[in-house]
Amino acid sequence: MIRCITYIIISIFGISISFAQVKSEEILIKNGEIELPGTLTFTKENTPLIIWVHGSGPIERNGNQSAQNVQANYIKQFRDSINKENIAFFSYDKRTANKNNSKLLANTKITDFTVDAEKVIAHFKNDTRFSKIILIGHSQGSLIAMMAAKNVDKYISIAGTGEQIDETIIKQITKNNAPLGIAARKQFDTLRVKGKIETVHPFLMSIFGKPNQPFLYSWMQLNPESEIKKLQIPILIINGDKDLQVTVEDAKLLHSANPNSKLVIIENMNHVLKDIQEEENNLKSYYSPEYQISDKLIKTISLFIKK
């Protein structure tokens, strides 16, 4: 019994030491008046640092969106897993997720998110605690990170689209409603030519509402295939075969545009990076943190960074 108690005490103490090894810092980075508060975690110095660039929507540093009730917590799960590989990690609240920025968001363009990412990179560029900087762009962030990757050592795209955004959205809509997909194409054509849409289709208001049009117009001007061709650093392109939003074909398009990249398709991983064994859990995983992040994702990224 004494030996058993001693073992339990030693085990608990060992676990406490393990947790204590992860250091955490709250950091506020600014782009002018825009506030980008984030969390840095690392186990020791002289290790690689990942900077995460968010996908679309008002996503906070852990991967959640309170307004849409998205509680997947996937970035927090990624952080915890990658720290165990002795890789440092920083993610920040997207400008649209921080209420302090609400009065500064009118006419936001996609390039504004790129400047945000560049400000974050500049903050860490001369931080001697970290051996190199790896930029990860997820979903919409894949394109944003491509454009911000001038001063980093490696670039990783996760679930990044391979086509211009109008083609991606049209395909997503057409998959569920073909006539509405035709209507969406007409709306995009109008926006491309006129820079605005006066009469918005009532069933497409969430996409083409007037407050969204300047951002959407700026996004349409960018082609991921053209942007990734400009990169001359090591590139890893990842997509999950259970992704409901971005297809494996998108990843292949990006890879074809820059053949020097490494392409990895991860079995059973969905858009929020969760390991999905049953299809019925795919959408459920967006709204609950109980689904675990893909181990294959962590292993793939860790190997690429340490190579």
N, C-alpha and C positions, 0 to 999 in steps of 0.2 A: 504493500500500500504506500509506504514512504517513497519507494522508487517511482511508483506511478505518479504521485503528487509532484515529486521533483521533476519528472519528465514533463508534466503538464505546465509547470511553472517555467521551465526552460523553453518549452515550445511557445508559450504566450510571449515570453520576453523576446524570443527570436522574431516573432511576427511583428512586435512593436518596433524593433530595430529596422526591419525591412520597410515598414511604412515610413519611418523617420528618414529614410534615405532619399525620399522624394521631396525636393525643395520646391516651394511655390512662392511666386511673387505676383502681386497685382500691379499692373502697369497701365498708365493712361498715356496713349499716343494721340497727338492732335494733327489734323490736317486743316490748318487755319482754325476756324471756330468749331469744326466738326470734331467730336470726341469719339475716340475708339478705345474704350477700356478693354483690357484683356488679361489673360492669365498665362503666366510662364511657369512651366514645371520641368524639372530636370533632376537627375540623380547625382551627377558629378560634372565637373568642368572638363574642358577639352573633348567635348562630345558634339556630334552633329545636332543642328537645330532645325526642326520643321516649323515653317510658318504656314498656317492654314488660311486659304481664301474661300469664302463661303459661296454656296449656290444662291439661287433666287429666293426672294422673300426676306422678311425681317428676322433673320436668323441670329440668335445670340451665340455666345462662344461655346456653348455645350451642344449646339445642334438642335435647339428647340425654337418653336414659334408659338408664343402664347395666344396670339390672335387667331391662329388657325388650329389651335389645340394640338399642334404637332409636338409630341413629347418623346421622341425616339432616343434622345440623349446620345446620339451616335458619335458626336465629336468628343464628348466626355469619355465614352468607352474607348474611342481610338486613343485619346490622350493617355489613359491609364495603361492601355496595352503597350503602346509604343515606348512609354517611359520604362517599362520592364526590360526593354531591349537596350537600355542606356542611350536612348535618343531623346533629346530635349524637345519640347513642344510649346508653341505659342498660338493661341487663337484669340480673336477679339470679337466684341459685339459689332456686327455689321452696322453701318451708319443708320440704316433704317430700323434697327432694333433698339436703338438708344433714344429714349424719350427726350433727352436733352438736345437732340438734333432736330426735333420735329419741325421747328420753324425755319430750318435751313435746307429742307429737302425739295423745295419747289424746283421743277425743271431739272432734276437730277438726271445725268447722262451716265451711260455705262462706263465711260472713261473716268468718271469721278471715283468709281470703285477701284479702278486701276491706280489712280493717284493715292487713294487710301492705302492700298497694298504697298506701294512704293515708299510711303512714309514709314510703314511698319518695318520694311526691309532696311531702310536707312537707319532706323533706331538700333537695330541689332548688328549692322554691318561691321562695326568696329568693336563689338563686344568680344573681348578676348577669351571669354569663358567657353565659346563655342568654336569648333574646328571648321565648320562649313554650314552654309544655309541651303536648305532644300525647300522649295516652294511647292505646296500641294494646292491645286485648284479642283474643287468639287463642283460638278454640274455647271451652272453658269460661271462659277469661279474658275473653271478650267480655262475659258477664254480670257478672263480678267487676269489670271496668273500668267498666261502666255505673254501678255503685253507688259507685265510688270517684272518679267524674269531677267532683266538686263544685268542685275548685280547679284545673282545667286549662283550657286554651284551646280545644282541639279533641279530638274522640273518634273513633277508628277501630275498627270491628269487622271482624275477619277470621275467616271460617268460624264465625260465632256462630249458635247455634241460635235459632230463632224461637218455639219452644214450650217448655213446661215439660219438665224433663229426663225424667220418666217416659214422656211421649209419644215423645220422641226415641229413648230406649233401646228401647221396645217396637217402634217401626218398624224400628230397626236389626236387632233379633233376628228379627222377623217376615219380613224380607226374605230371610233365609237359612233360617228354620225356623218355619213358621206355627204349629204346635202349641206350640212353645216360646214364641212370642210371646204366645199366650193365657195360658200359665202365668206369664209375666212380668207381665202385666197383673194377674192375681190376687194376685201377690206385692206389687206396688205398692199395690193396693187395701188389702191387709192393713196394710202399712206406714203408709199415709195415715191409716187409722182408729185403729190401735192404737199407732203409733209404734215398733213393732218386729215382727219376724217370728220366731216360735218355730221353725217347721219350714220350712227353706229347701229349695227344689227342688235336687236334687243337681247338675243341669246348669246351675244359675244361681248356684252358690256364689260364683263370682268377683265377681258383682255384689252379691248380697244377704247375703254372709257377715256374721256379727254385728259384726265390727269396722267394717264399712262402713256399717252401718245408720244411726247417728246423722248421719253426713255426708250420706248419700243423703236422709234425711228432711228435713234442713235445706235441701237443694238443691231438693227438690220444692215447697217453700213459695214459691219465687220464680218469677215469670213475666217472661221477657225483654221481651215486648210491653209490659207495665206499666212496667217499669224504663226502657225507652228513651223512653217518652212524657215522662218527667220531665226529660230533658235539653234544655237551651235553648242549647247551644253548637253550632258546626258539627259535623256528623256525616257520616262516610263509612262506608258498609257495603259490604264486599267478600266475594265468594265465588267459588271456582273451579268451572268446570263439570266438572272431573275429580275433584272431592272425593268420596271414598267414604264419608265419615262424616257430613257436613253438606251438605244439599241446597241448590240454588239457591232453592228455595221458602222455605227458612228465611230467607234474606237478604231475599226479597220480603216476608215477614211482618214483619220488623223495619222495613223501609222503609215499609210501609203503616201501621205503628203510629206512626211519626214521619215524616210526608210531607215535612218540611223537610230530611230527610237526602238524601244523594246515594248512589245505588246503582250499583255497578259489578260486572258479572260478567266474570271474566277467563277467557278461552279457554285451555284446556289446563293450567290450574293445579289441583293437587291439594291435599289437606288440609295437607301439610307444605310448601306453597308452591312446589313444584317444577314446572317446565315439563315436562309429560308428552306426548310425541308418540306413543308406543306404549303401549297399555293394559297390556301385560305388564310395563311398568316402573313402574306406579303403586305397587304394594305394595313392590317392590324399593327404591324411593326412600326408604322409611322406614328402611332398614337400611344405607344407604351414602351418604356425602357426595359421591359423584361426580356426582350429578344436580344440575343447576344451578337456582337459584331463578328464578322468573318475572321477566323484565325488565319486563313489563307491570305487575306489582305495584309495583315500585320507581318506575316512571314515574308511575303513578296516585297513589301516596301522596305523592311529591315535589311533584306539581302541586297537590294538595289542601293540603299544608302551606304552600307558598309563595304560595298565592293570597291 
